[in-house]
Amino acid sequence: MASVTTRPPDDPLPSARTSAPPAPETNQTENAVPITRVALDAGTAAHSPVIVRIEPPHGWFDLRLRELWAYRELLYFFIWRDVKVRYKQTVIGVAWVVIQPLLTMGVFTLFFGRLAKLPSDGLPYPVFYFSALVPWTYFATALQSCTNVVVENQRVITKVYFPRLVLPISPVLAGLVDFAIGFTVLLAVVAFYGLRPTPAFLWLPAFLLLALLTALGVGLWMSALNALYRDVRYIVPFLLQFWMFASPVVYPSSLVPQRYRWLYGLNPMAGVIEGFRWSLTGHGQRPGPQLAVSAAAVIVILLGGLLFFQRMEGAIADRV
């Protein structure tokens, strides 16, 4: 346990505190997590130091989510910084959000659609692929940013205290800006092909939330591991490439045999992509056992990521 002592701003002169014991030296430990403030009554506030105690967490399930809420303004500034820095000094700026999935859609339409003749659940190939690429691009970008966020902010971590959980959360939420831009283009593509929204559209926020929690859960694991072992960042691009082809991005999940659907649902992005495509177009797999398995997998990954990140927090501060 460490203590940080400060003089209240209304303390007139140091001489007025001659009877007070000398203030202990500042000593902040990187293992510290929660902050406990000692309240002072009005009569002694002017002549007593304000003591801030920083203590490590107690137990595996001491996540201190209330403290995270207290630092919500810091989280907002981290998100705003990520959005500003991402496209600073770029020629076409946020247009990269649209160009990347559009070019990928063109390649998939040509090779997997026109040449390979893969089924598309009755949808035009551009709509089929683009409706999967928008949530997948959000997930992949958020996961890559989340993996590197602790190492990129190592100077901040070693100099000032704040809930470290703010770091992996900020790129996941910042990615929603890119998602909103890509989703707007997707709506235009869907309207161009004459597809009208159905009541299934109301499910769309749920599938977006599922994608967000998946990116956060996996990102918590990867950000902590990358701080401990720097070669993790080289594994993530390969993992994402493999993960994309293990998800129904270029093919419908109806190609998977029925007896293996539950196993296929262990891939959280399988439920996200199929559900996103279905809620937007009304075609494809409706929510069912596969989605339930995907949701359960997301909960396990997220809770495991929170516990692992919290337990590794002290070691992370010493290793970055």
C-alpha positions, 0 to 999 in steps of 0.5 A: 500500500502506498500513500500520496499526501497533498496540501489543500489549496486553501492552506495559507502558509506552510508555517501554519502547519508546524504542528502537523507531522511531516508529509510522507514522500510520494510513493506510487506503486504500479500494482496499485488499483483502487483509490480510497479518499479519506474525507476531512471535516470542515474544521480540520480541512484547512490544516490537515493533509489530504491522504489518498491511499492506493491499494491493490485489488483483493481477490479475483473478482475485485474488478472495481467497475465503480472506479471505472465509472468515476474515470469516464471523462478520461475514457472520453478523452482517450476515445477522442484522441484515438479518433483524431490521431487515426486519420491525422495527416492522411490524404483522404481521411475517413474515406479509408473506412469505406475504401477498404471494405468496398475493395474487399467486396469487389474481390470477393464478388469476383472470385468467390461469387462469379467464379467460384459460384458460392451460394449467397442465401438469395442475396446479390453478391455485393450485399452478401459480402458487404453486410459481413465485411462491415461488422468484421472490419469493425471487429478486426480493427478494434482487436488490432488497436486493443492489442497494442494499446497498453504498449503504446501508452507505457509512458502514461502507465508508469507515471500516473494512476488511472484504471488500466481497464480504460486503455482496452475499452477506448479503442473498442468504442472509438471504432464505432465511429468507423463502423457508423460510416461504413454502415451508412454506405452499407445502407446505401448499397442495400437500398440500391439493390431494392432491399427493404428493411424488415422487422428483423432490423430491430435485432441489429443493435443486439448483434452490434453489442455482441460484436463489441463485447467480442472485440473487448473480450479478446482484446483484453486477453491480447493487450495483456499478453502483448505487454508481457510477450511482445511477439503477440502483436505478430500473431494477431494479423495471422489470427484475424486472417484465419478467423475471417475464413472460419467465419461466414464472411465469404460463405453462408453458414448454411454450408456447415452440416447441421450436426456441427452448427453448435460447434461452429457457433463457438466462434462468436463472430459466426453468430454476429455476422449471420445475425447482422446479415439477417437483421439487415436484409431478412435473408439468412439464418434466423437467431437460434441455437447457433446464436445462443452458443455464440452469446455464451462464448462471448460471455465466457471470453469477456469474463475471462478477459476481465479477470486475466487483465485484472490479475496481470495489471501489476505485472503489466506496469512492471514489464511495459 
